[in-house]
Amino acid sequence: MRGSRLSVAPLSGLVLALSLTACGSTAPVDQTAGWSPNRLYSEATDERNAGAYEKAIALYEKLEGRAAGTPLAQQAQLDKAYAQYKSGEQAQALATLNRFMRLHPASPALDYALYLKGLVNFNDNLGLFGSLARQDLSERDQKAAKESFESFRELVTRFPDSRYTPDARSRMAYIVNSLAQYEVHVARYYHQRGAHVAAISRAQQALTDYPEAPALEEALFILIQSYDALGMTQLRDDARRVLVANYPQSDYLSRGFKGRDDPWWKLW
């Protein structure tokens, strides 16, 4: 019995030693441990430019910690948000941008942060396969479009001379048209299913909220059709007069909804 007890202790110690050795041998080694902040930023930027966004994000995060409180750390936050956006991580990109704007409200790069936030929501709403499916923003959920619009509006209001403002204005116009087309899309859906009161309501909503959008031509036509279906001839004729006055060459009066499948929208 004594011999058996003596033989167990060295074996246990050997197992423990081997276990500790194995743990030590598999511990990750930080290859960037000796890098300067400038080298970290340079390497991260090279990875981003090469399309290796996940590697770039990891390096930017390291830089944020090592250069905390410096302009370089602020730049790393913005570049990380861009890399997250390009890698399809919209939620993470928005979280990074919101954090940046909360921590650095007076940053000279705030206009870019607002622009990028608008862009993330804009492209998130459009969707990766939007162009392949010939599906425009009017047929998708409008929450992201509205949030995108608000970011662009804040940009053009606070920074009218920013280099990003002209493009933001163009995207705002697109979003407004999209929101108007969304109302018309729903109005057409109701009209085609015989829900004419609901169709009239949505078409009128588009006319009231978006008075200069291209989609209003169809909104007026939906009003004409729906009023006619309900036997409301005076309102039908009023809507027709407005349509003719504003769109004298309108195809809707001769073709109806036929031949109008080509989208009005423009993809970026």
Beta strands, then each sheet from edge to edge (+ up, - down):
end
